[in-house]
Amino acid sequence: MTGNTALLIIDVQLGMFTEVDGPPHDGALLLENVKHLLAKARAERVPVIYVQHCDGGEHEPLHPSRAGWQIHPEIAPQAGEAVVVKTTPDSFYKTTLQAELERQGIERLVVAGLQTEYCVDTTCRRAFSQGYDITLVKDGHSTWATRNLTAPQVIAHHNTTLGNQFVELKSTAEVEFNRAAVNLS
């Protein structure tokens, strides 16, 4: 498999664990899995790109003036790792993500983060439309229950739907990075 790979971590911000509706489903496990992915990527010197959501109003939990806007301290960026700020569920829309991926020659994305049915789903679909090869870490994204579905049902539905057309699904344990590509065997 050819092409440079990057780990894309979407909206794993402190406020998503403390100020929204309580922590996301299996929030502690999500953080552990993202830390594991980070360790693997960093060990192989694979670029890590964070996406950070910014809500409009200053009283919103993910507004830059609030502590909740910060990327969760357990997975904080290291020097030289890119942070892309967005204001919609689409990590590409009116952001620097596309330019950052082009600058680094990235062709494959390994995606993890929050929130399954919004930002993770939208970004995976947009990345597919942009021509990227995508691996969605099936145990590396999460959400909250809705009125009609439990969080595990939302996650399972999106894994199935995205996995049928837009992404390859791999568990945290299955994702192996190397400098040129992701080993999906």
Protein Blocks (a to p, Z undefined) as FASTA:
>chain_A
ZZddddddehiafklmmmmnopaehklmmmmmmmmmmmmmmmnopacdddddddfblkbf
kbfkbmklpccfklgccehiacdddfbfblkgopaklmmmmmnopabdcdedddfklmmm
mmmmmmmmnopacdddfklcccdddfkbcfklmmmmmmmmmmmmmpccddfklpccdfkb
ccfZZ
